[in-house]
Amino acid sequence: MAVSSARGLVLASLLLSCLIHECYGKILFSSLQRTLQVTTSTKQGVLKAGVDKVTVTWGVNQSLPSGTDSAFKTVKVKLCYSPVSQKDRAWRKTVDLLQKDKTCQFTIATRPYDKTVQTAEWIVEREVPTSTFFVRAYAFNADGQEVAYGQSTNDQKTTNLFDIQAISGRHVSLDIASVCFSAFAVVSLFGFFYLEKRKGRSSQQK
C-alpha cells in the first residue's frame, strides 16, 4: 500500500514538473499589466540610422498602488515596429505569445529595476531598417519572465510614432575611393594616348 502511494506521489510530481516545464516562458502579452510609463524624445523629422539619437524615459506609474512593482527585477527597453510597418511583413508580425512575437526586435537598454525614473540615450543602430517605430519597456521578475510593460504609444499604436531611415549602404570613404579611382583612370587614359601619339611621331621621323 505504502509502495503504491509512494509511486503515485512520484508520478504526480513528474506530471506537475512536466506541466511547469511546458508552461514556463509561455507568457502572453495580453496577460501583462501596463504599469510602466514610457516617453521618447527625438529630433524633428526622420531619424537616420547610425547617426541620430532616441532618448527614452521610463518608470512605474505613480498613480498605481504601492507595491505594484514588488516583483520587478529588470527592465528591458526595445524599439518596436508600428502596425503600418508590419503590414505584409510576416517577419515583423505581432503575436500574443511573447516568445514568438516579432514586434520589438532591437534592444535599446537593459537595466536593473529602479523605483526612480530612468533615462537612456540610444544612437539608432546601423542595422535598423526604414520603418515607423515606437518604444516599449518590459519589466521582468527574478525568473526572467515578463510581468508588466509600458510603451510610448497608445494601445492601438497610432500615436507618438517616429520614422527611421535606413543607412544607404554607401560609406563616405568608399565614395572618396571611387572618385580617386575614377580620376586615376582618366589620367592613365590620357597618359596612354600621349605615349601612343609620341611613339607614332617617332616612327614617322625614322
Residue pairs with C-beta under 8 A, 6 or more apart in sequence:
25 99
25 145
26 97
26 99
27 97
27 98
27 99
27 145
27 146
28 96
28 97
28 98
29 96
29 97
29 98
29 101
29 149
30 96
32 138
32 146
32 147
32 148
32 149
33 147
33 148
33 149
34 148
34 149
34 150
34 151
35 60
35 61
35 64
35 68
35 69
35 139
35 148
35 149
35 150
36 58
36 59
36 60
36 61
36 75
36 137
36 139
36 148
36 149
36 150
37 58
37 59
37 60
37 61
37 150
38 56
38 57
38 58
38 77
38 135
38 136
38 137
38 150
38 151
38 152
39 56
39 57
39 58
39 152
40 54
40 55
40 56
40 57
40 134
40 135
40 152
40 160
40 162
41 54
41 55
41 56
41 57
42 52
42 53
42 54
42 55
42 162
43 52
43 53
46 163
46 164
46 165
47 54
47 124
47 162
47 163
47 164
47 165
48 124
48 164
48 165
48 167
49 124
49 125
49 126
49 127
49 128
49 129
49 164
49 165
49 166
49 167
50 123
50 124
50 125
50 126
50 167
51 123
51 124
52 123
52 124
52 164
53 121
53 122
53 123
53 124
54 79
54 108
54 121
54 122
54 124
54 135
54 162
55 119
55 120
55 121
55 122
56 77
56 108
56 109
56 119
56 120
56 121
56 122
56 135
56 137
56 152
57 117
57 118
57 119
58 75
58 77
58 117
58 118
58 137
58 150
59 115
59 116
59 117
59 118
60 68
60 69
60 72
60 115
61 68
61 150
69 113
69 115
69 139
69 148
71 139
71 141
71 142
71 147
72 113
72 139
72 140
72 141
72 147
72 148
73 112
73 113
73 140
73 141
73 142
74 110
74 111
74 112
74 113
74 139
74 140
74 144
75 109
75 110
75 111
75 112
75 113
75 118
75 137
75 138
75 139
75 140
76 107
76 109
76 110
76 137
76 138
76 140
77 107
77 108
77 109
77 110
77 120
77 135
77 136
77 137
78 104
78 105
78 106
78 107
78 108
78 135
78 136
78 137
78 138
79 104
79 105
79 106
79 107
79 108
79 128
79 133
79 135
80 103
80 104
80 105
80 133
80 134
80 135
80 136
80 151
81 89
81 92
81 103
81 104
81 105
81 131
81 132
81 133
82 131
82 132
82 133
82 134
82 153
82 157
82 158
82 161
83 94
83 157
83 158
84 132
85 92
85 131
85 132
85 133
86 92
86 93
86 94
86 103
91 102
92 102
92 103
92 105
93 101
93 102
93 103
94 101
94 102
94 103
95 101
95 102
98 146
103 136
104 136
106 125
106 127
106 128
108 120
108 122
108 135
109 120
109 122
111 118
111 120
113 139
124 164
126 167
128 164
128 166
129 164
129 166
130 163
130 164
130 165
130 166
131 163
131 164
132 161
132 162
132 163
132 164
133 161
133 162
133 163
133 164
134 151
134 152
134 153
134 157
134 160
134 161
134 162
135 151
135 152
136 149
136 150
136 151
136 152
137 149
137 150
137 151
138 146
138 148
138 149
139 146
139 147
139 148
139 149
140 146
140 147
141 147
151 157
152 160
153 159
153 160
153 161
154 160
